Amino acid sequence: MAFEPIYIVDGARSPFLKARNKPGPFSASDMAMQVGRELLLRQPFQPDALDEVIVGCAAPASDEANIGRIIALRLGCGPKVPGMTVMRNCASGMQALDSALLTIQAGRADLVLAGGVDALSRAPVLLSDDMVSWLADWNNSKRLGARLTTLKRLRARHFAPVIGLLKGLTDPVVGLSMGQTAENLAHQFGITRREMDEYAARSHARTARAQQEGAFSEIVPLVDTRGKLYPEDDGVRADSTPEKLSSLKAVFDRPWGNITAGNSSQVTDGAALLLLASARAVEKWNLRPLGRIVDVQWAALDPAVMGLGPVYAATPILERHGLGLDSLDLWEINEAFAAQVLACIAAWEDEAWCQEHLGRPALGRLDQDRLNVDGGAIAQGHPVGSSGARITLHLLHALRARGLHRGMAAICVGGGQGGAMLLETIGANPHEHA
């Protein structure tokens, strides 16, 4: 079925700020508000011209429930512009874009602000179930004797904190952390520690080079309440090498594993927002889109190997459009783990695997010179709710900077899913590729 083209008019993101074992300087809505304000100031329409605001967020704060609506109101969209929050774990930002696309295709909207945000440094520290039960008993103890009896049952173990982020990054069905699923992929495809560390070092090198060359024009600097400026992603290590990374110890499968903090994505805070528009809105407001969304696919797989989600999601898009891996000018695959990206490359090349899991011959080897050309989440960070929006926005910028036309953004999803978007850049005439 053919649909009218849906355009990505513009977009912006915050710097991704590395979590440093304490709450970061910005709440999720603070980051999204600063990014969205700059983005909307560039437009020829007022915020209340938007039809909807859709925001992906995987770990919303308790005081920012339905953060999509909060962001819409804080951006001055007015009470009549609805806002909602979507959650598909690591692909929440991409899901927000897809939800906006479907809403526009259905004719219910013409202009939608969509993207994602997460302040993972502010993920809550929780009380254990034992401590919650003890507190309940304490509150129910009305007499002095009963309270003294309850007090005698209080033990030091009751005060042990439960790290909410770690619980959120552990699959409740298979009982594996996301890092352990990456260890599974490394074992399945024979990916060595050296290969992981080489890939991670390259991510840092590419991001550092891109920063020096001004390749991240989509970044809107943040300013905190004390006037401190945060101009760029702050987790990039330009001096990273495979030799330095090799000294790090395994995190998820001690002591024998190969997944370390150095070859994994960084825990970060960040926001990314994009403006999506129908052809009618493009014409009405005389907009000049960055590109258009050609196709979208969601897929599901065994949660124990969730990192292969990009393979399951991107392959059907390639088949529908008669494309090969290298028919596309550029790829963005979110770097949850170096092993996960390398496993996707290996899976596409593996004839037996492709026949068993995709029901088709192997697709060949993806040219890594086309993949994450300005680095990825290992260097830049992975604020879970916003990463799907970040890779989509940066793919368009990277294509346009190189005079290229077509690319794929793909992401793995905790819980065993994958998402992919096929994108095309747009020239001076927004209808030239419609």
C-alpha positions in Angstrom: 0.0 0.0 0.0 1.4 3.4 -1.0 1.2 6.3 1.5 1.9 9.9 1.0 5.5 10.9 2.0 6.2 11.9 5.6 8.9 14.4 5.9 11.5 15.1 8.6 11.6 18.8 8.5 14.2 19.5 11.2 15.6 18.1 14.4 17.9 18.8 17.3 19.4 17.0 20.2 21.2 17.8 23.5 24.7 16.8 24.3 24.7 13.4 25.8 26.0 13.7 29.3 27.7 10.8 31.0 26.2 9.6 34.3 28.8 9.9 37.0 27.2 7.9 39.9 25.0 10.8 41.0 22.0 12.7 39.6 23.0 14.8 36.5 22.4 18.5 36.2 19.2 18.2 34.2 15.9 16.5 34.5 14.6 14.8 31.4 12.0 17.5 30.7 14.6 20.2 31.3 16.8 18.7 28.5 13.9 18.2 26.1 12.6 21.7 26.8 15.9 23.4 26.0 16.3 21.3 22.8 12.7 21.8 21.7 12.7 25.5 22.4 15.7 26.0 20.0 14.1 23.7 17.4 10.8 25.5 17.4 12.4 29.0 17.4 13.8 28.1 14.0 10.4 27.4 12.5 8.0 29.7 10.6 5.1 28.6 12.8 4.2 29.0 16.5 4.3 26.0 18.9 0.5 25.9 19.0 0.5 25.0 15.3 1.7 21.5 16.2 -1.0 18.9 16.1 0.7 16.6 18.7 3.8 16.0 20.7 5.0 12.4 21.1 8.0 11.5 23.2 9.7 8.2 23.9 11.0 7.7 27.5 12.1 4.4 29.0 12.7 5.7 32.6 10.5 8.6 33.3 10.8 10.2 36.8 7.9 9.8 39.2 7.3 13.6 39.0 7.3 13.6 35.2 4.6 11.1 34.4 3.5 11.4 30.7 6.5 13.5 30.0 5.3 14.1 26.4 2.5 16.2 27.7 4.8 18.0 30.2 7.2 18.9 27.4 4.3 20.1 25.1 3.1 22.5 27.8 6.5 23.7 28.8 7.3 24.5 25.1 4.3 26.8 24.9 2.2 24.6 22.7 -0.8 25.6 24.8 -3.5 23.4 26.4 -5.1 22.3 23.1 -2.0 20.4 21.7 -2.1 16.9 23.0 1.0 15.1 24.2 1.8 11.5 24.9 4.7 9.3 26.0 5.6 6.0 24.4 7.9 3.2 25.6 9.6 0.5 23.6 12.8 0.3 25.7 15.9 1.3 23.7 13.7 2.1 20.6 11.3 4.5 22.4 12.6 7.5 20.5 12.2 5.6 17.2 8.7 4.4 18.3 7.8 8.1 18.9 8.8 8.9 15.3 6.8 5.9 13.9 3.8 6.9 16.0 4.0 10.4 14.6 4.3 9.0 11.1 1.3 6.8 11.4 -0.8 9.6 12.9 0.1 11.9 9.9 -0.5 9.1 7.4 -4.0 8.5 9.0 -4.8 12.2 8.3 -5.2 13.1 11.9 -2.2 15.4 12.0 0.1 17.5 9.7 2.8 18.6 12.1 4.1 16.5 15.0 7.0 17.0 17.3 8.5 13.6 18.2 11.6 12.1 19.7 12.9 10.8 22.9 14.6 11.6 26.2 16.0 9.9 29.3 17.9 11.1 32.3 19.4 7.8 33.3 21.6 9.4 36.0 18.4 10.1 37.9 17.1 6.6 37.8 15.8 5.9 41.3 17.5 4.0 44.1 14.8 1.8 45.6 14.1 0.1 48.9 14.1 -3.7 49.0 10.8 -5.6 49.4 11.9 -6.6 52.9 12.4 -2.9 53.9 9.0 -2.0 52.4 7.4 -4.8 54.4 9.1 -3.7 57.6 8.0 -0.1 57.0 4.4 -1.3 56.5 4.6 -3.2 59.8 6.0 -0.2 61.5 3.2 2.1 60.3 0.6 -0.5 61.4 2.1 -0.8 64.8 0.1 1.7 66.9 1.2 0.8 70.5 4.6 1.3 72.0 5.1 -2.4 72.6 4.2 -3.4 69.1 6.7 -0.7 67.7 9.5 -2.0 70.0 8.9 -5.6 68.7 8.9 -4.3 65.1 12.1 -2.3 65.8 13.9 -5.4 67.0 13.3 -7.1 63.6 15.2 -4.3 61.7 18.4 -5.5 60.3 21.3 -3.9 58.4 20.3 -5.8 55.3 17.1 -3.9 55.2 19.0 -0.8 54.2 20.8 -2.3 51.2 19.7 -0.1 48.2 18.2 -1.6 45.1 19.6 0.1 42.0 16.6 0.8 39.7 18.7 1.2 36.6 20.2 -2.3 37.0 16.7 -3.8 37.4 15.5 -2.0 34.3 18.5 -3.3 32.3 17.8 -6.9 33.3 15.3 -8.9 31.2 12.6 -10.2 33.6 11.7 -13.1 31.3 15.1 -14.7 30.6 16.8 -13.3 33.7 19.8 -11.9 31.8 21.2 -8.4 31.9 21.6 -6.7 28.6 25.4 -7.2 28.9 24.9 -10.9 29.4 22.9 -11.1 26.1 25.8 -9.5 24.4 28.1 -12.2 25.9 25.7 -14.7 24.3 26.2 -13.1 20.9 30.0 -12.9 21.3 30.1 -16.7 22.1 27.6 -17.6 19.3 29.6 -15.7 16.5 33.1 -16.2 17.9 33.7 -12.5 18.5 37.0 -11.9 20.3 37.8 -9.4 23.0 40.3 -7.8 20.7 37.7 -7.3 18.0 35.3 -5.7 20.5 38.0 -3.3 21.9 39.1 -2.4 18.4 35.5 -1.5 17.4 35.0 0.5 20.6 38.3 2.4 20.1 37.2 3.2 16.5 33.8 4.5 17.8 35.7 7.0 20.0 38.1 8.0 17.3 35.3 8.6 14.8 33.3 10.6 17.3 36.3 12.7 18.3 37.1 13.4 14.6 33.5 14.3 13.9 33.5 16.7 16.9 36.6 18.4 15.6 35.1 18.7 12.1 31.8 20.1 13.4 29.8 17.2 12.2 27.2 17.4 15.1 25.5 20.6 14.1 22.2 19.1 15.4 23.5 19.5 19.0 21.9 22.3 21.0 24.2 23.2 24.0 22.6 23.0 27.4 22.9 25.6 30.2 22.3 24.7 33.8 20.8 26.9 36.6 24.3 28.2 37.5 25.1 29.3 34.0 27.4 26.4 33.2 27.5 25.4 29.5 27.4 21.8 28.2 28.3 22.1 24.6 29.0 18.6 23.4 28.9 14.9 24.3 31.2 14.5 27.3 31.9 10.8 27.3 34.2 10.8 24.3 37.8 9.5 24.9 39.9 10.7 22.0 42.9 8.7 23.4 41.0 5.4 23.5 43.0 2.5 22.1 42.5 -1.3 22.0 45.5 -1.6 24.3 44.0 0.7 26.9 40.6 -1.0 26.6 42.1 -4.4 27.0 43.1 -3.6 30.7 39.4 -3.3 31.7 37.8 -6.2 33.5 34.6 -8.0 32.5 31.4 -6.4 34.0 28.6 -8.8 33.2 30.1 -12.3 33.2 33.0 -12.3 35.7 35.7 -13.3 35.5 35.5 -15.0 32.1 33.5 -12.6 30.0 34.6 -10.1 27.4 32.0 -7.3 27.7 33.5 -4.4 29.6 32.5 -0.8 30.4 34.9 0.2 27.6 33.2 -1.8 24.8 29.7 -1.1 25.9 27.5 2.0 25.4 27.7 4.6 28.2 24.9 5.3 30.6 24.0 8.9 29.8 21.3 11.6 29.9 20.1 13.2 26.7 17.2 14.3 24.5 16.6 14.3 20.7 13.5 15.8 19.0 12.4 15.9 15.4 9.7 17.7 13.5 7.6 15.5 11.2 5.3 17.0 8.6 2.9 16.0 5.9 3.2 17.3 2.3 0.3 19.7 3.1 2.3 21.2 6.0 5.4 21.4 4.0 3.6 23.4 1.3 1.6 25.5 3.8 4.6 26.7 5.8 7.2 26.6 2.9 9.3 24.1 4.8 12.6 22.7 3.6 12.8 19.1 4.9 16.0 17.3 5.8 14.5 14.0 4.4 11.7 11.6 4.4 10.8 8.3 6.1 10.5 5.7 3.4 9.7 2.6 5.4 9.6 1.3 9.0 9.8 -2.2 10.4 9.6 -3.7 13.9 10.6 -7.3 14.7 10.8 -9.6 17.6 13.3 -12.3 18.6 14.6 -14.3 21.5 15.3 -11.8 24.4 18.5 -13.8 25.2 20.0 -12.5 21.9 18.2 -9.2 21.7 21.2 -7.5 20.1 20.4 -9.0 16.7 17.2 -6.9 16.5 18.6 -4.7 13.7 19.1 -7.7 11.5 15.5 -8.9 12.0 14.1 -5.4 11.4 16.2 -4.1 8.6 16.2 -7.2 6.4 12.5 -7.1 5.5 12.9 -3.4 4.5 15.8 -4.3 2.2 13.7 -7.2 0.7 10.7 -5.0 0.1 12.8 -2.4 -1.7 15.0 -4.8 -3.6 18.1 -3.5 -1.8 21.3 -5.1 -0.6 23.4 -4.2 2.5 25.7 -2.0 0.4 22.9 -0.5 -1.8 22.5 2.0 1.0 24.9 4.9 1.3 25.1 4.9 5.1 24.0 2.9 8.1 23.4 3.8 11.7 23.2 0.8 14.0 22.9 1.8 17.7 26.0 0.6 19.5 24.5 -0.9 22.6 27.7 -3.1 22.7 30.5 -3.6 20.3 29.8 -7.3 20.4 26.2 -6.7 19.4 27.0 -4.6 16.3 29.7 -7.1 15.3 27.2 -9.9 15.7 24.7 -8.2 13.4 27.4 -7.9 10.7 28.4 -11.6 11.3 24.8 -12.8 11.1 24.1 -11.1 7.8 27.2 -12.9 6.4 26.4 -16.3 7.9 24.6 -18.5 5.3 23.4 -21.1 7.8 22.1 -18.5 10.2 20.3 -16.5 7.5 18.6 -19.6 6.2 17.5 -20.7 9.7 16.4 -17.4 11.1 15.5 -15.3 8.0 14.5 -18.0 5.6 16.8 -16.6 2.9 20.4 -16.6 1.7 23.1 -14.6 3.4 23.1 -10.9 2.6 26.9 -10.6 2.5 29.2 -8.4 4.5 28.2 -4.8 5.5 30.9 -2.3 4.5 31.9 -0.8 7.9 33.1 2.3 6.1 29.4 3.0 5.7 28.5 2.2 9.3 28.3 4.7 12.1 30.7 7.0 10.2 30.7 9.6 13.0 30.9 7.1 15.9 28.1 5.8 18.0 26.8 5.1 21.5 30.0 3.5 22.8 31.5 7.0 22.5 28.5 9.3 22.6 26.3 7.4 25.1 22.9 5.7 25.1 20.1 7.6 26.9 17.7 4.7 26.3 14.6 6.7 25.4 16.3 9.0 22.9 18.8 6.8 21.0 16.4 5.8 18.3 15.7 9.4 17.6 19.4 10.4 17.7 20.5 7.8 15.1 17.6 8.8 12.8 18.5 12.5 13.0 22.2 12.1 12.6 21.8 9.7 9.7 20.1 12.4 7.7 22.8 14.9 8.7 25.6 12.5 7.8 24.0 11.7 4.4 23.5 15.4 3.6 27.0 16.4 4.7 28.4 13.9 2.2 26.0 14.6 -0.6 24.4 11.1 -0.2 20.8 10.0 -0.5 19.7 6.9 1.3 20.4 5.2 4.6 19.1 2.9 7.3 18.8 3.6 11.0 18.4 0.4 13.1 18.4 -0.4 16.8 18.2 -3.4 19.1 15.7 -3.4 21.9 15.8 -4.9 25.3 13.2 -7.7 25.6 14.1 -9.1 22.2 13.0 -6.6 19.6 14.4 -4.6 16.8 13.5 -1.5 14.9 14.6 0.0 11.5 13.8 3.1 9.4 14.8 3.6 5.8 15.4 7.3 5.1 16.1 9.4 2.1 17.4 13.0 2.0 15.5 15.7 0.3 16.9 18.5 -2.0 15.6 21.9 -2.8 12.3 20.5 -4.1 10.6 18.6 -1.2 8.5 16.6 -3.7 11.4 15.3 -5.9 11.5 11.9 -4.3 7.8 11.6 -3.4 
